Amino acid sequence: MNASTRLAQHGVHPRGLLTYVISAPVFLAVVMLIVSQLEQGFYRIMPKTFWFIYHDIKPSQAAFVGDQDMVFLSEVTINRASYFHWTDVLRCKSKMGQELYYSDYRSEGLVDHTLRIRHWGGWVYQGERPNYKTTCRLDSTPHITLPYGIEKSQHLMSDTFTVLP
């Protein structure tokens, strides 16, 4: 008695078994593709507020003098632990009075705690600053990169402040 005959006695036909062996991995691949597409769709449609909300950014004082640290306060709610990238751009008036890009400061880091409450946090702008008296503002863009290269970001502008030499 050969293997085909033995399989047939148990109600299993060789062609059925071969079909199963071939179709199972294909079926699993299709299921994985569907799950991946659903996951990608989730990341695309969820608003940034699912992960974070930056409510405000403001200078810690109205004027910064000399080499004094330029400290800013950010009001934020973190809803999910995420790896953040921050791009902060200092925009100041030129000596001629036109607002222009002055410098930028980029930073990144894992925010691994979820506060889910609004809180204020202070940080120091470490980019270049003007060496003449001027009025400035800070444009801040926090963003996160999710799986599949999907990005969520927000843009904020501080109130104006003065920089003195």
C-alpha positions in Angstrom: 0.0 0.0 0.0 1.5 3.3 -1.0 1.2 6.7 0.7 -1.5 7.9 -1.7 -3.7 4.9 -0.9 -3.2 5.3 2.9 -4.1 9.0 2.7 -7.2 8.2 0.7 -8.4 5.7 3.3 -8.4 8.5 5.8 -10.3 10.9 3.6 -7.3 12.9 2.6 -6.4 13.1 -1.1 -2.9 14.0 -2.2 -4.1 16.9 -4.3 -6.1 18.3 -1.4 -3.0 18.1 0.8 -0.8 19.8 -1.8 -3.4 22.5 -2.3 -3.5 23.1 1.5 0.3 23.2 1.8 0.5 25.8 -1.0 -2.6 27.9 -0.1 -1.9 28.2 3.6 1.2 30.5 3.2 -0.6 32.5 0.5 -3.6 32.9 2.8 -1.3 34.0 5.7 0.5 36.5 3.4 -2.9 38.0 2.3 -4.0 38.3 6.0 -0.7 40.0 6.9 -1.1 42.4 4.0 -4.6 43.3 5.1 -3.6 43.8 8.7 -0.7 46.0 7.6 -3.0 48.1 5.4 -5.4 48.5 8.3 -2.6 49.5 10.6 -1.3 52.1 8.1 -4.8 53.4 7.6 -5.1 53.8 11.4 -1.9 55.9 11.6 -3.0 58.0 8.7 -6.5 58.9 9.9 -5.8 59.4 13.6 -5.3 63.1 14.4 -2.1 64.3 16.0 -4.1 64.9 19.1 -4.1 61.1 19.6 -0.4 61.5 20.4 0.2 65.1 21.5 -1.2 68.6 21.7 1.1 71.6 22.0 -1.2 74.4 23.5 1.3 77.3 23.7 4.9 78.4 23.5 6.1 81.6 25.1 9.3 83.3 26.2 9.9 83.1 29.9 10.4 86.9 30.0 9.9 89.9 27.8 13.6 90.6 27.2 16.8 88.6 27.1 20.0 90.5 27.8 23.5 89.6 26.7 24.5 86.0 27.2 21.4 85.2 29.3 19.8 81.9 28.4 16.7 82.3 26.2 14.3 80.2 28.1 10.9 79.3 26.6 7.9 77.6 28.1 5.9 75.0 26.3 2.4 74.0 27.4 1.8 70.5 26.2 -0.3 67.4 26.7 1.4 64.1 25.8 -1.2 61.3 25.2 1.1 58.6 23.8 4.8 57.9 24.4 6.6 59.1 21.2 9.9 60.0 19.7 9.8 63.7 19.0 11.7 66.0 16.7 11.5 69.7 17.4 12.5 72.4 14.9 12.6 75.9 16.5 13.3 78.9 14.2 14.2 82.3 15.6 12.8 85.1 13.5 14.0 88.6 14.3 13.8 92.0 12.8 16.8 93.1 10.9 18.5 96.4 11.6 16.4 97.8 8.7 13.2 96.6 10.4 12.3 93.6 8.2 11.4 90.3 9.8 13.8 87.6 8.7 15.0 84.1 9.6 17.8 84.4 12.0 18.7 80.9 13.2 17.3 77.5 14.0 17.7 74.9 16.6 16.8 71.2 16.2 16.5 68.6 18.9 14.9 65.2 19.3 14.2 62.8 22.0 11.9 60.1 23.4 9.0 61.4 25.5 8.3 58.1 27.2 5.7 59.2 29.8 2.2 60.0 29.0 1.0 63.0 31.0 -2.5 63.3 29.6 -2.7 66.5 31.5 -1.7 70.0 30.4 1.7 71.0 31.9 4.3 73.6 31.3 7.9 72.7 30.7 10.9 75.1 30.3 13.8 74.7 27.8 16.7 76.7 26.5 16.9 77.8 22.9 20.5 76.9 21.9 20.7 78.5 18.4 22.5 81.7 17.5 21.0 85.0 18.6 21.3 88.5 17.3 24.1 90.8 18.8 22.0 93.9 18.3 18.8 95.2 19.9 15.8 93.7 18.1 12.4 92.2 18.4 12.0 88.4 17.8 9.6 85.6 17.9 10.1 81.8 17.9 8.4 79.5 15.5 8.3 75.9 16.8 7.3 72.8 15.0 7.2 69.6 17.1 6.6 66.4 15.1 6.7 62.7 15.4 7.3 60.0 12.7 5.1 57.0 13.0 5.4 53.6 11.4 5.2 53.7 7.6 6.9 57.1 7.5 3.7 58.9 8.5 4.3 62.2 10.2 2.2 64.2 12.6 3.2 67.8 13.4 2.0 71.1 14.7 3.2 74.7 14.2 3.3 77.3 16.9 4.5 80.9 17.2 5.5 82.6 20.4 4.7 86.1 21.4 7.4 88.7 20.5 10.2 89.4 22.8 13.2 91.6 22.9 16.9 90.7 22.5 19.4 93.1 23.9 23.2 93.0 23.4 
